């Protein structure tokens, strides 16, 4: 087990964790470092780097270096493709978009990127990525058949298949900017059938969203849009407060 994954699992064992997603195309190194410092001060456990398509290795490297110099929390690349790789991050989600119609997003891009990940000495963390309706931009770009919001069994099937295939994390994603998060009934259902940590993202804007998802079984929350559009103000602070409450302070 790699160092970053071991650190995340250790923290999950104590309660839910939080990931701040920063888009390198929207925040240069200085701004990204400022966001990361504020997020970690509020209790965020790790910084994810990704979001846009076409992020260059140079821009990814600039932002990763700035964040690593600013905070002790691990930086994890949330890749949109092989072009966004950089040795300046701590780890990378080596992920399969399980409900994509395009085999490039399921396995072919991963096959092309695997040797580069090895050469760059990035810690790969295998992740089963499942897009739930409405899916937003990631659903469009990834040519996804999104899991319907009332299809709990469908989400369970994808998640358990990911675990059986050896993936170390499962991520339910409603899409960046989604009008509402993944339904709590789906989170509860998925959590009931898997043993690996369950991450949930998309549409989480307020503390009440975070509280409901945590109570349903989410072990990691990912927020990005709220930090980009509102900064680290009330919404973001409320989310982190609920994460701290759930792990006892």
C-alpha positions as CSV (number, residue, x, y, z in Angstrom):
1,X,0.0,0.0,0.0
2,X,1.3,3.4,-0.9
3,X,2.0,6.2,1.6
4,X,-0.9,8.5,0.6
5,X,-3.5,5.7,0.5
6,X,-2.3,4.4,3.9
7,X,-2.7,7.9,5.3
8,X,-6.2,8.3,3.9
9,X,-7.3,4.9,5.2
10,X,-5.9,5.7,8.6
11,X,-7.9,8.9,8.7
12,X,-11.1,7.2,7.4
13,X,-10.8,4.8,10.3
14,X,-11.2,7.7,12.6
15,X,-14.2,9.2,10.8
16,X,-15.1,10.9,7.5
17,X,-12.5,12.9,5.6
18,X,-12.7,15.8,3.2
19,X,-11.0,16.6,-0.2
20,X,-10.8,20.0,-1.7
21,X,-10.8,19.9,-5.5
22,X,-8.8,22.7,-7.2
23,X,-8.9,23.2,-10.9
24,X,-5.4,24.3,-12.1
25,X,-6.9,26.0,-15.2
26,X,-8.9,28.3,-12.9
27,X,-6.3,28.9,-10.2
28,X,-2.6,29.6,-10.8
29,X,0.0,28.4,-8.3
30,X,-0.3,31.3,-5.9
31,X,-4.1,31.3,-5.8
32,X,-4.3,27.5,-5.5
33,X,-1.8,27.6,-2.6
34,X,-4.0,30.3,-0.9
35,X,-7.1,28.1,-1.3
36,X,-5.2,25.0,0.0
37,X,-3.9,26.8,3.1
38,X,-7.4,28.0,4.0
39,X,-9.0,24.6,3.3
40,X,-6.4,22.7,5.4
41,X,-6.7,25.2,8.2
42,X,-10.5,24.4,8.3
43,X,-9.8,20.7,8.4
44,X,-9.6,19.5,4.8
45,X,-7.5,16.3,4.6
46,X,-6.2,16.3,1.0
47,X,-6.1,18.4,-2.1
48,X,-7.3,17.0,-5.4
49,X,-6.0,18.7,-8.6
50,X,-8.2,18.5,-11.8
51,X,-11.5,19.4,-13.3
52,X,-10.9,21.0,-16.6
53,X,-10.0,19.3,-19.9
54,X,-6.7,20.1,-21.5
55,X,-4.7,20.8,-18.4
56,X,-1.0,20.9,-19.4
57,X,1.7,19.0,-17.4
58,X,3.4,22.4,-16.9
59,X,0.3,24.0,-15.4
60,X,-0.4,20.9,-13.3
61,X,3.2,21.0,-12.1
62,X,3.2,24.7,-11.2
63,X,0.0,24.3,-9.1
64,X,1.2,21.1,-7.4
65,X,4.5,22.5,-6.4
66,X,2.9,25.6,-5.0
67,X,0.4,23.6,-2.9
68,X,3.0,21.1,-1.7
69,X,5.1,24.1,-0.5
70,X,2.1,25.6,1.3
71,X,0.5,22.7,3.1
72,X,1.4,19.3,4.5
73,X,-1.8,17.6,3.1
74,X,-1.2,15.2,0.2
75,X,-1.9,16.4,-3.3
76,X,-3.7,13.9,-5.6
77,X,-4.1,14.3,-9.3
78,X,-7.7,13.8,-10.5
79,X,-6.8,13.3,-14.1
80,X,-8.7,14.1,-17.2
81,X,-6.1,12.4,-19.4
82,X,-2.5,11.4,-19.8
83,X,-1.6,15.1,-20.5
84,X,-2.3,16.2,-17.0
85,X,0.3,14.1,-15.3
86,X,3.1,15.7,-13.3
87,X,5.7,14.3,-10.9
88,X,5.1,17.2,-8.6
89,X,2.0,15.7,-7.0
90,X,2.1,13.0,-4.3
91,X,-0.3,10.6,-6.0
92,X,-2.8,10.1,-8.8
93,X,-6.3,8.5,-8.9
94,X,-5.8,5.7,-11.4
95,X,-9.4,5.6,-12.1
96,X,-11.9,3.9,-14.5
97,X,-15.1,5.7,-15.5
98,X,-17.1,2.6,-15.0
99,X,-20.4,3.7,-16.7
100,X,-18.9,5.3,-19.8
101,X,-19.9,4.0,-23.2
102,X,-16.3,4.8,-24.5
103,X,-13.7,2.1,-23.7
104,X,-11.1,4.9,-23.7
105,X,-12.5,6.1,-20.4
106,X,-12.9,2.6,-19.0
107,X,-9.4,1.2,-19.7
108,X,-7.6,2.4,-22.9
109,X,-6.4,5.8,-21.5
110,X,-5.3,4.0,-18.4
111,X,-3.2,1.5,-20.4
112,X,-1.6,4.4,-22.3
113,X,-0.8,6.3,-19.1
114,X,0.4,3.5,-16.9
115,X,4.0,3.5,-18.0
116,X,4.2,7.3,-17.6
117,X,2.7,7.0,-14.0
118,X,5.4,4.5,-13.2
119,X,8.2,6.6,-14.7
120,X,7.1,9.7,-12.9
121,X,7.0,7.7,-9.6
122,X,3.4,8.9,-8.8
123,X,1.6,6.7,-6.3
124,X,-1.4,5.2,-8.1
125,X,-4.6,4.9,-6.1
126,X,-7.1,2.8,-8.0
127,X,-10.6,4.2,-8.0
128,X,-13.9,3.1,-9.5
129,X,-15.6,6.3,-10.7
130,X,-19.4,6.2,-11.1
131,X,-21.3,9.1,-12.5
132,X,-24.9,9.6,-11.2
133,X,-27.5,11.8,-12.9
134,X,-27.4,14.6,-13.8
135,X,-23.7,14.0,-14.4
136,X,-23.1,17.5,-15.7
137,X,-20.0,18.2,-17.8
138,X,-18.2,15.0,-16.8
139,X,-21.1,13.0,-18.0
140,X,-21.0,14.7,-21.4
141,X,-17.2,14.5,-21.9
142,X,-17.0,11.0,-20.5
143,X,-19.9,9.7,-22.7
144,X,-21.6,8.3,-19.7
145,X,-24.8,6.5,-19.2
146,X,-25.4,8.1,-15.8
147,X,-26.9,6.0,-13.0
148,X,-30.5,7.2,-12.5
149,X,-31.0,8.8,-9.2
150,X,-33.5,6.2,-8.1
151,X,-31.4,3.2,-9.3
152,X,-29.8,2.2,-6.1
153,X,-29.2,-1.4,-7.3
154,X,-27.5,-0.1,-10.4
155,X,-25.1,2.0,-8.3
156,X,-24.5,-0.9,-5.9
157,X,-23.7,-3.2,-8.9
158,X,-21.0,-0.8,-10.3
159,X,-19.5,-0.2,-6.8
160,X,-19.3,-3.8,-5.8
161,X,-17.9,-4.7,-9.2
162,X,-15.2,-2.1,-8.7
163,X,-14.3,-3.6,-5.3
164,X,-14.2,-7.2,-6.8
165,X,-11.9,-5.9,-9.5
166,X,-9.5,-4.8,-6.8
167,X,-10.1,-1.0,-6.8
168,X,-9.1,0.7,-3.6
169,X,-11.8,3.5,-3.5
170,X,-15.2,4.0,-5.0
171,X,-16.4,7.5,-6.0
172,X,-20.0,8.4,-6.6
173,X,-20.2,11.7,-8.6
174,X,-23.2,13.8,-9.4
175,X,-21.1,16.2,-11.4
176,X,-19.4,19.5,-10.8
177,X,-22.1,22.1,-10.2
178,X,-24.9,19.6,-9.9
179,X,-28.1,21.1,-8.5
180,X,-28.2,18.5,-5.7
181,X,-25.8,15.8,-4.3
182,X,-26.0,12.1,-4.9
183,X,-29.2,10.9,-3.2
184,X,-28.7,9.7,0.4
185,X,-30.6,6.5,-0.3
186,X,-28.1,5.6,-3.0
187,X,-25.1,6.5,-0.7
188,X,-26.6,4.3,2.0
189,X,-27.2,1.4,-0.4
190,X,-23.8,1.5,-1.9
191,X,-22.1,1.7,1.5
192,X,-24.0,-1.3,2.6
193,X,-22.4,-3.6,0.0
194,X,-18.8,-2.4,-0.2
195,X,-15.8,-2.6,2.2
196,X,-13.5,-0.1,0.5
197,X,-13.9,3.6,1.3
198,X,-16.7,5.5,-0.4
199,X,-16.2,9.0,-1.7
200,X,-19.1,11.3,-2.8
201,X,-18.9,14.5,-4.7
202,X,-20.9,16.9,-6.8
203,X,-23.6,19.3,-5.6
204,X,-22.4,19.5,-2.0
205,X,-22.9,23.2,-1.1
206,X,-23.9,23.4,2.6
207,X,-23.4,21.8,5.9
208,X,-26.8,20.1,5.7
209,X,-25.7,18.3,2.5
210,X,-22.6,17.1,4.1
211,X,-24.4,16.0,7.3
212,X,-26.9,13.9,5.3
213,X,-24.3,12.2,3.2
214,X,-22.1,11.4,6.2
215,X,-25.0,9.9,8.1
216,X,-25.9,7.8,5.0
217,X,-22.4,6.4,4.9
218,X,-20.1,8.6,2.9
219,X,-16.6,8.3,4.2
220,X,-15.1,11.0,2.0
221,X,-16.6,14.2,0.7
222,X,-15.2,16.1,-2.3
223,X,-16.0,19.8,-2.8
224,X,-14.7,22.0,-5.5
225,X,-17.4,24.3,-7.0
226,X,-18.4,25.9,-3.7
227,X,-14.8,26.8,-3.0
228,X,-14.3,28.3,-6.5
229,X,-17.6,30.2,-6.6
230,X,-18.0,31.3,-3.0
231,X,-14.5,31.0,-1.6
232,X,-13.9,29.5,1.8
233,X,-16.9,31.2,3.3
234,X,-20.0,30.0,5.0
235,X,-20.9,27.1,2.7
236,X,-17.4,25.6,2.7
237,X,-16.9,26.2,6.4
238,X,-20.3,24.5,7.2
239,X,-19.2,21.5,5.2
240,X,-15.9,21.2,7.1
241,X,-17.7,21.7,10.4
242,X,-19.9,18.7,9.7
243,X,-16.9,16.6,8.8
244,X,-15.2,17.6,12.1
245,X,-18.4,17.0,14.1
246,X,-18.7,13.5,12.6
247,X,-15.2,12.5,13.6
248,X,-15.5,14.0,17.1
249,X,-14.0,17.5,16.9
